[in-house]
């Protein structure tokens, strides 16, 4: 009888794989005939340091050693992109805004998902939409061992920020001396929007660690430098007649199919990231471990080579409108009798830098025969977060080096305590988990005019907005295994939320918002039946998600973007249902999740492009409904061949069912949610040391706007259907003096699809990598 996945089976299959003929690896025939070993099933008896307390949540486990066989991973979020019901909007390699969407929450609802690394939060509790992406770059890909992807707010230990789900990244600590070195090169062929060039980048990582009796230490340095394709094609609508006659631009429809024009871009997205990290562990007992983590990151980005396709009759390049004092203004141009307007800021240059410290202290394991503890305290501080933008391009004849400087002060602190036992009240049929959580998050944004952006001078402050939120939570849940193969769980969570220090100061007005607080109780429940190799589970939750600082307080106007906050926002609240069925196979499983969500006052963070200005607003939608199913099949050694296969698919329909504030939206599809998403991969072990993989990611097209007006494909501001085909091969070189070496090569987007998710995605990209381990 096959052993269930629940007790972590492992099959020792190497002898059968080794039997495949290979020059230089195959044994002589007589030896091969004489040495025939049977596959042995091994069941892990190692107990986890802390009980699994999120059993009610649908879960997908990611084993990095398996995933990296078919994923060309440059940053840690790449390991997750084949997980079901999950979307990551990674626009280019090194993108600081790799936002995460899970299930019925889109990639701009980043406040609906939580990401942790060893219990330290990487999600952003302050910001949402593209600015709210998790701090993925605080973890290097080489240190991650596994990831648990949890869907929905079904566990009492997670608050309403888990409407979509939770990602727990698990990193490793050394058992003995180890060292690692890798280097990767990336190359993208760019032929879009008047550009024809090859973009390059590289990633390096070096790490080492050791164990000294009860102490363990791990240190690493990770560097990523890359050129990404231009993120913002410069397009605008056509209107009327008149203006300066130009050549060079070309007609391109707007997302709503109205006539438009493409006249340039904002320049290559160059980024550099340096991450320094040290982790120190101490084993108080074999079953109780402490860990201290300190990470320091430096990020720098720039776009300093905008492309203007605007040429006058003499062939001179034009750079948009400006005033005599060197500020941006609209210029009116004419292409083939059609008029359009271009501000000088469309071709401005920009650079950014961010320096961050992240500290964490955790304790995990048994504190008695029956009780376990899992507690973490962490602090994140982006103590330098500055961006500089010019008013005009340096080549503009009216340029006087005027610009804007934006300073962001963002930090947060967290404390999390969980206690659990599987022998509650001396009853081995009862499991209990309870605890307390604290989060304080503070955001302040200041924008200054600058008379010399190249020198970073600040002239006059134009905007100062921000505030803080704080949450205290207590939670508990009880599981009762009342019959063989049957279990019921009930849980509850109490959140007390506060908003404080909210303000918006501009050059002409000052507004301070009153402090607010609110409390909500969230019930949870599940029923499980798990006979033999089957598992059936129904889970229910009512959950609340309180607004964050950006939604409440951040209002800002910059050259090409405007943010409008809503200080009166209340909490979202929803009812969540999930029915799971799973059948465990030898070396695999088949799983189905049927889910239904009903959310009231769901906060929509909408981004719309008005000409050359992107406007972000926040508004509550009265009620939305999500109906969906995800299916997963995973099997190693498919058909008893050296072939590992995985496929998962999600069909989901999310619509607005009530909205008295704007009845015209009722019946519309929710923005940025694909109806169909399919991921599949196949890895063939050509030799024990040589793998070849092919994978496919498919997603149906989606709307970017709640009014569902963006129906034009393959244009900036819209989101397209895509089928990305990726390839990868890896070869392990012979071990030499305890050195293990691997070389790999791969291609992403083999079909060279030109698609957009508001911004353009990368075209065909090549990877080569070499690594050495001791």
C-alpha positions in Angstrom: 0.0 0.0 0.0 1.5 3.4 -0.9 2.5 5.6 1.9 0.7 8.9 2.2 2.4 12.2 1.4 1.4 13.3 4.9 4.3 11.4 6.4 6.9 12.5 3.8 7.7 9.4 1.8 10.9 9.2 -0.2 11.6 6.6 -2.9 15.2 5.5 -3.4 15.2 5.1 -7.2 18.7 5.9 -8.2 19.6 2.3 -9.0 16.9 2.1 -11.7 17.9 5.5 -13.1 21.6 4.4 -13.2 20.6 1.4 -15.3 20.0 3.6 -18.4 22.9 3.1 -20.8 25.4 5.9 -21.1 28.9 6.1 -22.4 31.3 6.6 -19.5 28.7 5.8 -16.9 27.3 2.3 -17.7 28.7 -0.7 -15.9 29.9 -3.8 -17.9 27.1 -6.1 -18.8 28.2 -8.9 -16.4 28.3 -6.4 -13.5 24.9 -5.0 -14.4 23.3 -8.4 -14.6 24.8 -9.4 -11.2 23.9 -6.2 -9.4 20.2 -5.7 -9.4 18.7 -3.7 -6.5 15.1 -3.3 -5.7 13.5 0.1 -5.1 13.2 0.7 -1.4 10.5 2.9 0.2 11.7 5.1 3.0 9.4 6.9 5.5 10.8 9.9 7.2 10.6 9.7 11.0 12.0 13.2 11.7 9.5 15.3 13.6 9.0 18.9 12.7 10.1 21.5 15.3 6.6 23.0 15.3 3.3 21.3 14.5 1.6 22.0 11.2 -1.1 24.5 12.3 -2.5 25.5 8.9 -4.0 22.1 8.0 -7.3 23.7 7.1 -5.6 25.8 4.3 -5.2 24.4 0.8 -1.4 24.0 0.4 1.0 23.6 -2.5 4.6 22.6 -1.5 7.5 23.7 -3.6 10.8 21.8 -3.3 13.5 24.0 -4.7 15.8 21.1 -5.9 12.9 19.8 -8.0 11.8 23.2 -9.4 15.2 24.5 -10.3 15.5 21.6 -12.8 13.1 23.4 -15.1 13.1 27.1 -13.9 15.8 29.6 -15.0 15.7 31.3 -11.6 17.4 34.7 -11.2 15.4 35.8 -8.1 13.6 33.9 -5.5 10.1 34.5 -6.8 10.9 32.5 -9.9 10.6 29.3 -7.9 6.9 30.1 -7.3 5.7 30.9 -10.8 4.6 27.3 -11.6 2.4 27.1 -8.5 -1.4 26.9 -9.1 -3.6 29.9 -8.7 -0.6 32.2 -8.3 0.5 35.2 -10.4 3.7 37.2 -10.1 4.0 40.3 -12.3 7.8 40.2 -12.8 8.2 42.7 -15.6 12.0 42.1 -16.0 14.9 40.5 -14.3 15.6 42.6 -11.2 12.2 44.2 -11.1 11.7 45.8 -7.6 7.9 45.7 -8.2 7.4 42.0 -8.7 3.9 42.1 -7.3 2.1 38.9 -6.1 -1.5 37.9 -6.8 -3.1 34.7 -5.4 -6.5 33.1 -6.3 -9.2 35.8 -6.5 -6.8 38.6 -5.6 -5.0 40.2 -8.4 -1.3 41.4 -8.7 -2.3 44.9 -7.7 -4.0 43.7 -4.5 -0.7 42.9 -2.8 -2.3 43.7 0.6 -4.2 40.4 0.1 -1.0 38.2 0.3 1.7 37.6 2.8 5.2 36.4 2.3 7.6 35.2 5.0 11.1 33.9 5.1 11.8 31.8 8.2 9.0 33.7 9.9 10.3 37.2 8.9 7.7 39.1 6.8 8.8 40.1 3.3 5.4 41.4 2.3 4.9 45.1 2.4 2.3 46.1 5.1 2.4 49.7 4.0 1.9 49.8 0.2 -0.2 48.1 -2.4 -0.4 47.9 -6.3 3.0 47.9 -8.0 4.7 49.6 -5.0 3.5 46.9 -2.7 5.5 44.0 -4.0 7.2 41.7 -1.5 10.8 42.3 -0.7 11.9 39.2 -2.7 15.5 40.4 -3.1 16.0 40.1 0.7 16.5 36.4 0.1 18.9 34.9 -2.4 17.7 32.0 -4.5 20.6 29.7 -3.4 19.6 29.8 0.3 16.0 28.7 -0.2 15.2 25.0 0.5 11.5 24.9 0.1 8.3 27.0 0.1 4.8 26.4 1.3 2.1 28.2 -0.6 -1.2 28.5 1.4 -4.4 29.7 -0.3 -7.0 31.8 1.6 -7.5 33.0 5.2 -8.4 29.5 6.6 -5.9 29.4 9.4 -6.5 31.5 12.6 -2.8 32.4 12.7 -3.0 34.6 9.6 -5.0 37.8 9.4 -7.0 39.3 6.6 -3.9 40.0 4.6 -4.2 36.4 3.6 -7.4 36.9 1.6 -5.4 35.6 -1.4 -2.9 33.5 0.5 0.5 33.1 2.2 3.9 32.1 1.0 6.4 30.7 3.6 10.0 30.5 2.3 12.2 28.1 4.3 15.9 28.6 4.1 18.6 26.2 5.2 21.3 26.3 7.8 24.5 24.2 7.4 25.1 20.8 9.2 28.9 21.0 8.4 31.2 23.2 6.5 29.9 24.1 3.1 30.6 26.7 0.5 28.8 27.7 -2.7 29.7 29.9 -5.7 27.5 30.5 -8.8 27.5 32.9 -11.7 24.8 33.4 -14.3 24.6 35.5 -17.5 21.3 36.7 -19.0 20.8 38.0 -22.6 17.5 39.4 -24.1 17.0 40.1 -27.7 15.0 43.4 -27.8 13.2 44.3 -31.1 10.2 46.4 -30.1 9.1 50.0 -30.4 11.9 51.3 -32.6 14.7 49.5 -30.6 16.8 46.6 -31.9 19.5 45.6 -29.5 20.7 42.9 -27.1 20.2 43.5 -23.3 22.6 41.8 -20.9 22.9 41.1 -17.2 24.5 38.8 -14.7 24.0 37.3 -11.2 26.6 36.1 -8.8 26.3 34.5 -5.4 28.9 33.3 -2.9 28.0 31.8 0.5 29.6 29.7 3.2 28.6 28.2 6.5 29.6 25.8 9.2 28.4 24.1 12.4 30.3 24.3 15.7 28.6 21.9 18.1 25.4 23.8 19.0 26.2 26.9 16.9 25.7 27.2 13.2 26.5 30.2 11.0 25.8 31.0 7.4 26.9 34.1 5.4 26.2 35.1 1.8 26.6 37.8 -0.8 24.3 38.1 -3.8 24.6 40.5 -6.7 22.3 41.1 -9.6 22.9 43.5 -12.4 20.6 43.7 -15.4 19.3 45.7 -18.3 15.5 45.4 -18.7 13.4 46.4 -21.7 11.8 49.9 -21.4 8.9 49.7 -19.0 6.7 52.6 -20.2 6.2 52.9 -24.0 5.2 56.5 -24.7 1.7 56.4 -26.2 -1.2 58.8 -26.3 -4.6 59.3 -27.9 -5.1 61.2 -31.2 -7.4 64.2 -31.2 -8.3 66.9 -33.8 -5.9 68.5 -36.2 -3.1 71.0 -36.2 0.3 71.1 -34.5 3.9 70.7 -35.6 4.2 68.1 -38.4 6.5 65.2 -37.4 7.8 61.9 -38.8 8.9 58.8 -37.0 6.0 57.8 -34.7 3.6 55.1 -35.7 -0.1 54.5 -35.1 -1.0 52.2 -32.3 -4.5 51.9 -30.7 -5.1 52.7 -27.1 -6.3 49.9 -24.8 -9.9 50.9 -25.4 -9.4 50.6 -29.2 -9.5 54.3 -29.8 -6.9 55.7 -32.2 -3.5 56.4 -30.7 0.1 56.9 -31.4 3.4 55.4 -30.2 6.2 58.0 -30.1 9.0 56.6 -27.9 9.8 55.1 -24.5 11.2 55.9 -21.1 14.5 54.1 -21.6 16.1 50.8 -20.5 15.3 49.7 -17.0 18.8 49.2 -15.5 19.0 47.8 -12.0 21.6 46.6 -9.5 21.1 44.8 -6.3 23.6 43.8 -3.6 22.5 41.7 -0.7 24.7 40.9 2.3 23.3 38.4 4.9 24.4 36.6 8.0 22.3 33.9 9.8 23.4 32.5 13.2 21.7 29.5 14.8 21.9 28.0 18.2 20.4 24.6 19.4 19.3 25.0 23.0 18.2 21.4 22.8 18.0 19.0 19.8 14.4 20.0 19.5 14.6 23.8 20.3 16.5 26.1 17.9 17.1 29.8 17.9 18.1 31.9 14.9 19.3 35.5 14.4 19.3 37.0 10.9 20.7 40.3 9.7 20.4 41.3 6.1 21.6 44.5 4.4 20.5 45.4 0.8 21.5 48.1 -1.6 19.3 48.6 -4.7 19.9 51.1 -7.5 17.9 51.7 -10.7 18.0 54.1 -13.6 16.4 54.9 -16.9 18.6 57.5 -18.6 18.2 56.8 -22.3 14.6 57.6 -23.3 13.9 57.0 -27.0 12.1 59.8 -29.0 10.7 58.8 -32.4 9.6 62.4 -33.0 11.5 64.1 -35.9 10.7 67.4 -37.5 10.9 68.1 -41.3 14.7 68.6 -41.0 15.2 65.3 -39.1 15.8 66.9 -35.8 14.7 64.9 -32.7 12.0 66.6 -30.7 11.6 66.1 -26.9 8.1 67.3 -26.0 6.9 70.6 -24.6 8.5 72.9 -22.1 8.2 76.3 -20.6 10.9 79.0 -20.9 11.8 78.3 -17.2 12.7 74.7 -17.9 9.5 73.0 -16.7 7.5 70.4 -18.5 4.5 71.5 -20.7 2.5 70.0 -23.5 3.6 70.4 -27.1 1.2 69.7 -29.9 2.3 67.6 -32.8 0.7 66.4 -36.0 1.2 63.0 -37.8 -0.5 62.6 -41.1 -3.1 65.1 -40.2 -3.9 63.8 -36.7 -3.0 65.8 -33.6 -1.5 64.6 -30.3 0.1 66.2 -27.3 3.4 65.3 -25.7 4.8 66.7 -22.4 8.5 67.2 -22.0 8.4 64.9 -18.9 7.6 62.0 -21.2 11.3 61.8 -22.0 12.7 62.6 -18.6 15.4 60.6 -16.9 15.2 59.0 -13.5 17.3 57.1 -11.0 16.5 55.5 -7.6 18.3 54.1 -4.7 17.2 52.1 -1.6 19.3 51.0 1.4 17.6 48.5 3.7 18.3 46.7 7.0 16.3 43.7 8.0 16.7 42.1 11.5 15.1 38.9 12.8 15.2 36.8 15.9 13.3 33.6 16.2 12.9 30.5 18.5 11.2 27.3 17.3 10.8 23.9 18.8 9.7 21.9 21.9 9.6 23.6 25.3 8.2 20.6 27.1 7.1 17.0 26.2 3.8 18.2 24.8 4.2 21.9 24.0 6.0 23.7 21.2 6.8 27.3 20.5 7.3 29.3 17.3 8.1 32.9 17.9 9.7 35.6 15.8 10.5 39.3 16.2 11.6 41.3 13.2 12.4 44.8 12.1 12.6 46.2 8.5 13.8 49.7 7.8 14.3 51.3 4.3 16.4 54.0 5.9 17.3 55.5 2.5 14.8 55.3 -0.3 15.1 58.1 -2.8 14.2 58.7 -6.4 15.2 61.6 -8.7 13.4 62.6 -11.9 14.2 65.3 -14.3 11.5 67.7 -15.8 13.0 67.4 -19.3 15.4 65.3 -21.2 19.0 66.6 -21.0 18.9 67.0 -24.8 15.9 69.3 -24.7 16.9 72.8 -25.8 15.0 74.4 -22.8 16.5 72.0 -20.3 17.7 73.7 -17.1 18.2 70.6 -15.0 15.0 71.1 -13.1 13.3 68.1 -11.6 11.7 66.3 -8.6 13.1 64.4 -5.7 11.0 61.8 -3.8 12.0 60.6 -0.3 10.2 57.7 1.3 10.5 56.8 4.9 9.2 53.3 5.4 9.7 50.9 8.3 7.8 48.1 10.1 8.2 46.0 13.2 6.5 42.6 13.9 6.2 40.2 16.8 4.6 36.7 16.4 4.1 34.1 19.1 2.5 30.7 18.6 2.2 27.8 21.1 0.8 24.4 20.1 0.3 20.9 21.4 -1.0 17.6 20.0 -2.0 16.4 23.4 -4.3 19.1 24.7 -5.8 18.5 28.1 -3.9 15.2 28.1 -6.1 14.0 25.2 -4.1 12.8 22.2 -7.2 13.4 20.0 -7.0 17.1 20.6 -4.6 19.6 19.1 -4.5 23.2 20.2 -2.7 26.3 18.7 -2.9 29.8 20.0 -0.9 33.0 20.1 -0.5 36.7 19.7 0.7 39.0 16.9 1.8 42.6 16.7 2.5 44.7 13.7 3.4 48.4 13.5 4.0 50.0 10.0 4.9 53.6 9.3 5.0 55.4 5.9 5.9 58.9 5.0 6.4 60.3 1.5 7.9 63.7 0.7 8.3 65.2 -2.8 10.5 68.2 -3.5 11.0 70.4 -6.6 14.6 70.6 -7.6 16.5 73.4 -9.4 19.3 71.0 -10.1 18.4 67.4 -10.1 21.9 66.3 -11.1 23.2 67.7 -7.8 20.2 66.4 -5.8 19.3 69.9 -4.6 15.9 70.4 -2.9 14.1 73.7 -3.5 10.5 73.6 -2.3 8.5 70.7 -0.8 5.3 70.1 -2.8 3.9 67.1 -0.9 4.2 65.5 2.5 1.8 62.6 3.1 1.7 59.4 5.1 0.7 57.8 8.4 0.9 54.5 10.3 -1.2 51.5 11.1 -0.9 49.1 14.1 -2.6 45.8 14.7 -2.7 43.6 17.9 -4.2 40.2 17.4 -4.9 37.1 19.5 -5.9 33.8 17.9 -6.6 30.1 18.7 -7.8 27.0 17.0 -8.6 23.5 18.2 -8.6 20.3 16.2 -10.5 17.2 17.3 -9.8 13.8 15.8 -13.2 12.4 16.9 -13.1 9.2 14.8 -10.4 7.3 12.8 -9.8 9.2 9.6 -12.1 12.1 10.7 -11.1 15.5 12.2 -12.8 18.8 12.8 -11.2 22.1 13.5 -12.6 25.3 14.8 -10.7 28.6 15.3 -11.2 32.3 16.0 -9.1 35.4 15.6 -9.5 38.8 17.1 -7.8 41.8 15.5 -7.6 45.3 16.9 -6.5 47.8 14.2 -5.5 51.4 14.6 -4.7 54.1 12.1 -2.7 57.0 13.3 -0.6 60.0 12.3 -2.4 60.4 9.0 -1.7 63.6 7.1 -1.4 65.2 3.7 0.5 68.5 3.4 0.8 70.3 0.1 2.1 73.7 -1.0 -1.5 75.1 -0.6 -3.2 73.0 2.1 -2.6 71.1 5.3 -4.8 68.3 6.5 -4.4 66.0 9.5 -6.7 63.0 9.8 -8.2 61.8 13.1 -6.8 58.6 14.5 -9.1 55.6 14.1 -9.4 52.1 15.6 -11.6 49.1 15.0 -11.9 45.5 16.2 -13.2 42.4 14.3 -13.6 38.7 15.1 -13.0 36.1 12.4 -14.2 32.5 12.8 -12.6 29.5 11.1 -13.7 25.9 10.7 -12.9 22.8 8.7 -14.0 19.1 8.5 -11.6 16.4 7.2 -12.0 12.8 6.1 -8.8 11.0 5.1 -9.3 7.3 4.4 -6.2 5.4 3.2 -4.7 7.4 0.3 -7.6 9.8 0.0 -8.0 13.2 1.7 -11.2 15.2 1.6 -11.5 18.6 3.4 -14.0 21.4 3.6 -12.8 24.7 5.0 -14.6 27.8 5.9 -13.5 31.3 7.0 -14.9 34.7 7.6 -12.1 37.2 7.5 -11.5 41.0 7.6 -8.8 43.0 5.9 -8.1 46.4 7.3 -6.7 49.2 4.9 -3.0 50.0 4.9 -1.2 53.3 5.0 -0.9 53.9 1.3 -4.7 53.3 0.7 -5.6 55.7 3.6 -3.0 58.5 3.5 -0.7 58.5 0.5 -1.6 61.3 -2.0 1.1 62.5 -4.3 1.5 64.1 -7.7 4.6 63.5 -9.8 5.6 64.2 -13.4 4.0 61.1 -14.9 2.0 59.6 -12.0 -0.6 60.6 -9.5 -1.8 58.7 -6.4 -5.1 59.5 -4.7 -5.8 58.1 -1.2 -9.0 57.5 0.7 -8.7 58.2 4.5 -12.3 57.0 5.2 -11.8 53.4 3.9 -13.2 50.7 6.2 -12.2 47.0 6.3 -13.0 44.5 3.6 -14.9 41.4 4.8 -15.4 38.2 3.1 -16.7 34.6 3.3 -14.4 32.0 2.0 -15.1 28.3 1.2 -12.8 25.5 -0.1 -13.5 21.9 -0.8 -10.3 19.8 -1.4 -10.0 16.2 -2.7 -6.5 14.6 -3.0 -5.4 11.1 -4.0 -1.8 10.1 -3.1 0.2 8.2 -5.7 3.6 6.6 -5.4 5.9 9.5 -6.1 3.1 11.9 -6.7 -0.5 13.0 -6.2 -3.7 14.2 -7.9 -5.5 17.1 -6.2 -8.6 19.3 -6.8 -9.7 22.4 -5.0 -13.1 24.0 -5.5 -13.4 27.4 -4.0 -16.0 30.1 -3.6 -15.4 33.6 -2.2 -17.9 36.4 -1.4 -16.2 39.7 -0.4 -17.9 42.9 0.7 -16.4 46.4 0.4 -13.4 45.0 -1.5 -10.8 47.7 -2.0 -10.0 48.2 -5.7 -6.6 49.8 -6.4 -7.1 50.9 -10.0 -4.4 52.2 -12.3 -5.5 54.2 -15.4 -3.3 56.0 -17.9 -4.7 59.4 -18.9 -2.5 60.3 -21.8 1.0 60.2 -20.3 0.0 60.3 -16.7 -0.8 57.1 -14.6 -3.4 57.7 -11.9 -3.8 55.3 -9.0 -7.0 55.5 -7.0 -8.6 53.4 -4.2 -12.3 52.7 -3.9 -14.5 50.1 -2.1 -16.6 47.8 -4.3 -19.8 46.7 -2.6 -19.6 43.0 -3.4 -17.6 40.6 -5.5 -18.0 36.9 -6.1 -15.3 34.3 -7.1 -16.0 30.8 -8.2 -13.1 28.6 -9.2 -11.4 25.2 -9.3 -7.7 24.3 -9.5 -6.4 20.9 -10.5 -2.9 19.5 -10.0 -1.3 16.3 -11.1 2.3 15.6 -10.1 4.3 12.4 -10.8 7.9 11.5 -10.6 9.1 8.7 -12.9 6.0 8.9 -15.0 5.2 5.5 -16.6 8.3 4.2 -14.8 10.5 6.3 -17.1 13.2 8.8 -15.9 10.6 11.5 -16.4 9.2 13.9 -13.8 5.9 15.5 -14.9 3.7 18.2 -13.4 0.6 20.0 -14.6 -1.8 22.3 -12.8 -4.6 24.5 -14.0 -7.0 27.0 -12.5 -10.3 28.1 -13.9 -11.7 31.1 -12.1 -14.5 33.6 -12.6 -14.6 36.7 -10.5 -17.3 39.3 -11.0 -18.8 42.4 -9.4 -22.2 41.4 -8.1 -23.2 44.6 -6.2 -22.0 48.2 -6.4 -24.6 50.9 -5.6 -21.8 53.6 -5.9 -21.5 52.8 -9.6 -24.1 50.4 -10.9 -22.5 50.4 -14.3 -19.8 48.1 -12.9 -22.2 45.4 -11.8 -21.6 42.2 -13.8 -18.2 43.2 -15.0 -15.1 40.9 -14.6 -12.6 41.8 -11.8 -9.5 43.4 -13.2 -6.2 41.5 -13.7 -7.7 38.0 -12.9 -7.2 35.4 -15.6 -10.1 33.1 -16.2 -7.8 30.2 -17.2 -4.2 29.6 -16.1 -2.2 26.4 -16.9 1.4 25.5 -15.9 3.1 22.3 -16.9 6.7 21.0 -16.9 8.5 17.8 -17.9 12.0 16.9 -16.8 13.8 14.0 -18.5 16.8 12.5 -16.7 18.9 11.7 -19.7 21.7 10.5 -17.4 22.0 10.6 -13.6 24.0 13.7 -14.1 22.2 15.3 -17.1 18.6 16.7 -17.1 16.6 18.3 -19.9 13.4 20.2 -19.1 10.6 21.9 -21.0 7.8 23.9 -19.4 4.8 25.9 -20.5 3.0 28.8 -18.8 -0.4 29.7 -20.3 -2.7 32.5 -19.2 -5.9 33.8 -20.8 -6.2 37.6 -21.4 -7.7 39.8 -18.7 -9.0 43.3 -18.2 -6.8 46.0 -16.6 -9.8 48.2 -15.8 -13.0 47.5 -13.8 -15.1 49.1 -16.6 -13.8 46.3 -18.9 -13.1 48.8 -21.6 -9.5 47.7 -22.5 -10.1 45.1 -25.2 -7.2 46.0 -27.5 -4.4 43.4 -27.5 -0.6 43.9 -27.6 -0.6 47.5 -26.5 0.7 49.4 -23.4 -1.9 49.6 -20.7 -3.6 46.2 -21.6 -3.0 42.6 -20.5 -2.7 39.9 -23.1 -3.2 36.1 -23.4 0.2 34.4 -23.5 1.8 31.0 -23.9 5.4 31.1 -22.6 7.6 28.1 -23.5 10.8 27.7 -21.5 13.7 25.3 -21.8 16.5 24.3 -19.5 19.3 21.7 -19.4 21.7 21.0 -16.5 24.8 18.8 -16.4 26.7 17.8 -13.2 30.5 17.6 -13.7 32.5 14.8 -12.0 33.3 15.5 -8.3 36.8 16.7 -7.9 38.4 17.1 -4.4 34.9 17.3 -2.8 33.9 20.0 -5.3 30.6 19.5 -7.0 30.1 21.5 -10.2 27.0 22.1 -12.3 26.6 23.9 -15.6 23.2 24.8 -17.1 21.7 26.7 -20.0 18.1 27.8 -20.7 15.8 30.0 -22.7 12.6 31.7 -21.5 9.9 32.7 -23.9 11.3 30.5 -26.7 8.4 31.6 -29.0 9.5 35.2 -28.6 5.9 36.3 -27.7 5.4 40.1 -27.6 2.9 40.5 -24.8 1.9 43.1 -22.1 0.7 43.0 -18.6 0.1 46.8 -18.5 3.9 47.0 -19.2 5.7 44.9 -21.8 7.1 41.5 -20.7 10.6 40.4 -21.8 11.1 38.9 -25.2 13.2 35.8 -25.8 15.9 35.6 -23.0 18.9 33.3 -22.8 20.6 32.0 -19.6 23.9 30.3 -18.9 25.0 29.4 -15.4 27.8 27.6 -13.6 28.0 26.7 -9.9 30.5 25.1 -7.5 29.6 23.5 -4.2 31.9 22.1 -1.5 
